[in-house]
Amino acid sequence: MLSTFIIALREGLEAALIVGILVAYVVKTGRSNLLKPIWSGVLLALALSFGLGAFLSYSSTQLSERGEEIFAGASSVIAVALVTWMVFWMKRAARGLRDELHGKVDKAHLGGPITIAVTAFFAVAREGLETALFVYSNFRTVGAASSATVGLLLGLALAVTLGYLIYRRAVKINLSSFFTITGVALIVIAAGVLSYGIHEFQEVGWLPGAEAFIWDVTGWMPKESLVASLLGGTIGFDTTTSWLQGLFYSSYLIAVLIPYLSQKVSKKATPVNA
């Protein structure tokens, strides 16, 4: 639940801020007639994102057991790659995000409403499609679909609320600190997703060491227990973890966290208005 909440909050707030920047700019510049195509592009991007999530869930149920393991492993690795790129991109681009979007709106305005809708669509679709794939992979890692769904819905609801309040200048938060902290949380979650993907490839037989465990604590901590579910949903802990899983998990954290925390960013929050 906690992991899907963090994913939805982080990605949802990014999308909400992007929409807020686009809406605030066209209103301030007296181009309110562009609001309809902007919202049309946003809604289409959201529909595509939810559609991808539904497609992934449906497709995985139609595969054989071996095919499902391959699909789960591949989607986990792809999701980790995308979310890793995303957290670095957002940290680097946060300072100039407003100006970049303003420039895109100005250029798209020359092409008419359809071009504006396309601009809004791609701005939001990038976040939505990444979120759909990462949430799907995380759902499989967590295992408990009901609690994970609750976390997803709560995260999205809070993200939309915060996005609206920031747009209305009713609340101020240091977005740089927010995205840095949630970025670290996403990297830890991604490490767990990667470990799960490695496990699936071991089950298929593509990677060795499926039975060579660092630990096997299922004797006193069943996989279905509350503690195991909580640890699995936050740090990717598995009651039976192979040496290869542990190697990829720790290597990913070291290789990603060190440069991520070393990367310099602006200390100021990225403004939404204007």
C-alpha positions as CSV (number, residue, x, y, z in Angstrom):
1,M,0.0,0.0,0.0
2,L,2.7,2.5,1.0
3,S,4.8,1.9,-2.2
4,T,1.8,2.4,-4.6
5,F,0.8,5.5,-2.5
6,I,4.3,7.0,-3.0
7,I,4.4,6.2,-6.7
8,A,0.9,7.7,-7.3
9,L,1.7,10.7,-5.2
10,R,5.0,11.5,-6.8
11,E,3.9,10.8,-10.4
12,G,0.4,12.3,-9.9
13,L,1.8,15.5,-8.5
14,E,4.3,15.8,-11.4
15,A,1.4,15.5,-13.9
16,A,-0.8,17.9,-11.8
17,L,2.0,20.5,-11.8
18,I,2.5,20.2,-15.6
19,V,-1.3,20.7,-16.1
20,G,-1.3,23.6,-13.7
21,I,1.6,25.3,-15.5
22,L,-0.1,25.0,-18.9
23,V,-3.5,26.2,-17.6
24,A,-2.0,29.1,-15.6
25,Y,0.0,30.3,-18.6
26,V,-2.8,30.3,-21.2
27,V,-5.1,32.1,-18.7
28,K,-2.5,34.7,-17.8
29,T,-1.7,35.4,-21.5
30,G,-5.4,35.8,-22.3
31,R,-5.8,32.6,-24.3
32,S,-8.5,31.0,-22.3
33,N,-9.9,29.5,-25.5
34,L,-7.0,27.0,-25.4
35,L,-8.3,25.5,-22.1
36,K,-10.6,23.1,-23.9
37,P,-7.9,21.5,-26.1
38,I,-5.5,21.4,-23.1
39,W,-8.1,19.4,-21.1
40,S,-8.9,17.2,-24.1
41,G,-5.2,16.3,-24.4
42,V,-5.0,15.6,-20.6
43,L,-8.0,13.4,-20.6
44,L,-6.8,11.4,-23.6
45,A,-3.4,10.9,-21.9
46,L,-5.1,9.7,-18.8
47,A,-7.3,7.3,-20.7
48,L,-4.3,5.9,-22.5
49,S,-2.5,5.4,-19.2
50,F,-5.4,3.6,-17.6
51,G,-5.8,1.6,-20.8
52,L,-2.1,0.5,-20.6
53,G,-2.6,-0.6,-17.0
54,A,-5.7,-2.6,-18.0
55,F,-3.9,-4.1,-21.0
56,L,-0.9,-5.2,-18.9
57,S,-3.2,-6.8,-16.3
58,Y,-5.3,-8.6,-18.9
59,S,-2.4,-9.8,-21.0
60,S,-0.6,-11.3,-18.0
61,T,-3.7,-13.5,-17.1
62,Q,-3.9,-14.9,-20.7
63,L,-0.3,-16.3,-20.7
64,S,1.0,-19.7,-19.6
65,E,2.8,-19.9,-16.3
66,R,6.2,-19.7,-18.0
67,G,5.0,-16.9,-20.3
68,E,3.6,-15.0,-17.3
69,E,7.0,-15.3,-15.5
70,I,8.8,-14.0,-18.6
71,F,6.3,-11.2,-19.0
72,A,6.6,-10.2,-15.3
73,G,10.4,-10.2,-15.4
74,A,10.6,-8.2,-18.6
75,S,8.0,-5.6,-17.5
76,S,9.8,-5.2,-14.2
77,V,13.2,-4.5,-15.8
78,I,11.6,-2.1,-18.2
79,A,9.7,-0.3,-15.4
80,V,12.9,0.0,-13.4
81,A,14.8,1.5,-16.4
82,L,12.0,4.0,-17.0
83,V,11.6,5.2,-13.4
84,T,15.3,5.5,-13.0
85,W,15.5,7.8,-16.1
86,M,12.4,9.7,-14.8
87,V,13.8,10.6,-11.4
88,F,17.0,11.8,-12.9
89,W,15.2,13.8,-15.6
90,M,12.8,15.5,-13.1
91,K,15.7,16.4,-10.8
92,R,17.6,17.9,-13.7
93,A,14.7,19.6,-15.5
94,A,12.7,20.9,-12.5
95,R,14.3,24.4,-12.6
96,G,13.5,25.0,-16.2
97,L,10.2,23.0,-16.5
98,R,7.9,26.1,-16.4
99,D,9.9,27.9,-19.2
100,E,10.1,24.8,-21.3
101,L,6.3,24.3,-21.1
102,H,5.6,28.0,-21.8
103,G,7.8,27.7,-24.9
104,K,5.9,24.6,-26.1
105,V,2.5,26.4,-25.6
106,D,3.7,29.4,-27.6
107,K,4.9,27.2,-30.5
108,A,1.8,25.0,-30.4
109,H,-0.5,28.1,-30.4
110,L,0.6,28.8,-34.0
111,G,-0.6,25.4,-35.1
112,G,-4.1,25.8,-33.6
113,P,-6.2,23.9,-31.0
114,I,-5.2,20.4,-32.2
115,T,-1.5,21.2,-31.7
116,I,-2.2,22.5,-28.2
117,A,-4.1,19.3,-27.4
118,V,-1.2,17.2,-28.7
119,T,1.3,19.3,-26.5
120,A,-0.8,18.7,-23.4
121,F,-1.2,15.0,-24.3
122,F,2.5,14.3,-24.6
123,A,3.3,16.3,-21.5
124,V,1.0,14.2,-19.3
125,A,1.2,10.9,-21.2
126,R,4.9,10.6,-20.4
127,E,4.1,10.6,-16.7
128,G,1.0,8.4,-17.0
129,L,2.5,5.7,-19.1
130,E,5.5,5.4,-16.8
131,T,3.3,5.3,-13.8
132,A,1.0,2.6,-15.3
133,L,4.0,0.3,-16.1
134,F,5.7,0.9,-12.7
135,V,2.5,0.5,-10.7
136,Y,1.7,-2.8,-12.6
137,S,5.2,-4.2,-11.8
138,N,4.9,-3.0,-8.2
139,F,1.5,-4.6,-7.8
140,R,3.1,-8.0,-8.6
141,T,5.9,-7.3,-6.1
142,V,3.5,-6.4,-3.3
143,G,1.2,-9.2,-4.0
144,A,-1.8,-7.8,-2.0
145,A,-3.8,-6.2,-4.8
146,S,-6.5,-4.7,-2.6
147,S,-4.2,-2.8,-0.3
148,A,-2.1,-1.7,-3.2
149,T,-5.1,-0.4,-5.0
150,V,-6.1,1.6,-1.9
151,G,-2.6,3.1,-1.8
152,L,-2.8,4.0,-5.5
153,L,-6.2,5.8,-5.2
154,L,-5.1,7.7,-2.0
155,G,-1.9,8.8,-3.6
156,L,-3.7,10.0,-6.8
157,A,-6.3,11.8,-4.7
158,L,-3.7,13.6,-2.6
159,A,-1.6,14.5,-5.7
160,V,-4.6,16.1,-7.4
161,T,-5.5,18.0,-4.2
162,L,-2.0,19.3,-3.7
163,G,-1.7,20.2,-7.4
164,Y,-4.9,22.3,-7.2
165,L,-3.9,24.0,-3.9
166,I,-0.5,24.9,-5.3
167,Y,-2.2,26.3,-8.5
168,R,-4.5,28.4,-6.3
169,R,-1.6,29.5,-4.2
170,A,-3.3,28.0,-1.1
171,V,-0.3,26.0,-0.2
172,K,3.5,26.2,-0.7
173,I,5.9,23.3,-0.6
174,N,9.5,23.1,-1.5
175,L,9.1,21.0,-4.7
176,S,12.9,20.4,-5.0
177,S,13.0,18.8,-1.6
178,F,9.7,16.9,-2.2
179,F,10.9,15.4,-5.5
180,T,14.4,14.6,-4.0
181,I,12.9,12.7,-1.1
182,T,10.2,10.9,-3.1
183,G,12.9,10.2,-5.7
184,V,14.9,8.3,-3.1
185,A,11.8,6.4,-2.1
186,L,11.1,5.5,-5.7
187,I,14.7,4.2,-6.2
188,V,14.3,1.9,-3.2
189,I,11.0,0.7,-4.5
190,A,12.6,0.2,-8.0
191,A,15.3,-1.9,-6.4
192,G,12.7,-4.2,-5.0
193,V,10.9,-4.4,-8.4
194,L,14.3,-5.3,-10.0
195,S,14.9,-8.0,-7.5
196,Y,11.4,-9.4,-8.3
197,G,12.2,-9.4,-12.0
198,I,15.5,-11.3,-11.4
199,H,13.5,-13.8,-9.3
200,E,11.1,-14.4,-12.2
201,F,14.0,-14.9,-14.7
202,Q,15.5,-17.4,-12.2
203,E,12.2,-19.3,-12.1
204,V,12.2,-19.5,-15.9
205,G,15.7,-20.8,-15.9
206,W,17.3,-17.9,-17.7
207,L,19.4,-16.9,-14.6
208,P,21.1,-19.3,-12.2
209,G,20.9,-19.6,-8.4
210,A,17.1,-19.8,-7.8
211,E,17.6,-22.0,-4.8
212,A,20.8,-20.4,-3.5
213,F,19.3,-18.2,-0.8
214,I,20.9,-15.4,1.3
215,W,18.1,-16.1,3.7
216,D,14.9,-18.1,4.0
217,V,12.8,-16.8,6.9
218,T,9.5,-18.3,5.8
219,G,9.6,-20.6,8.8
220,W,8.9,-17.7,11.2
221,M,7.7,-15.0,8.7
222,P,5.3,-16.3,6.1
223,K,5.1,-14.5,2.8
224,E,1.5,-13.6,3.5
225,S,2.1,-12.2,7.0
226,L,1.6,-8.5,7.7
227,V,5.2,-7.8,8.4
228,A,6.4,-9.5,5.3
229,S,3.8,-7.7,3.2
230,L,4.8,-4.3,4.7
231,L,8.5,-4.9,4.1
232,G,7.9,-6.2,0.6
233,G,5.8,-3.2,-0.3
234,T,8.3,-0.6,1.0
235,I,11.8,-1.9,0.5
236,G,11.2,-4.9,-1.7
237,F,12.1,-7.5,1.0
238,D,11.4,-11.1,0.2
239,T,11.3,-13.9,2.7
240,T,13.3,-16.0,0.3
241,T,16.0,-14.0,-1.4
242,S,18.6,-15.5,-3.6
243,W,22.2,-14.3,-3.7
244,L,21.7,-13.0,-7.3
245,Q,18.6,-11.0,-6.2
246,G,20.6,-9.5,-3.4
247,L,23.5,-8.7,-5.7
248,F,21.3,-6.9,-8.2
249,Y,19.3,-5.1,-5.4
250,S,22.4,-3.7,-3.6
251,S,24.3,-2.9,-6.9
252,Y,21.3,-1.0,-8.2
253,L,21.0,1.0,-5.0
254,I,24.7,1.9,-5.0
255,A,24.8,2.7,-8.7
256,V,21.7,4.9,-8.7
257,L,21.5,6.5,-5.2
258,I,25.0,7.9,-5.1
259,P,24.9,9.9,-8.4
260,Y,21.2,10.8,-7.7
261,L,22.0,12.4,-4.3
262,S,25.2,14.0,-5.7
263,Q,23.3,15.7,-8.5
264,K,22.9,19.4,-7.9
265,V,19.5,21.0,-8.2
266,S,17.9,24.4,-7.5
267,K,17.0,24.9,-3.9
268,K,13.9,26.9,-4.9
269,A,10.6,25.4,-5.6
270,T,9.4,25.2,-9.1
271,P,6.5,27.7,-9.4
272,V,3.3,26.6,-11.0
273,N,1.6,29.9,-11.6
274,A,2.5,32.3,-14.4
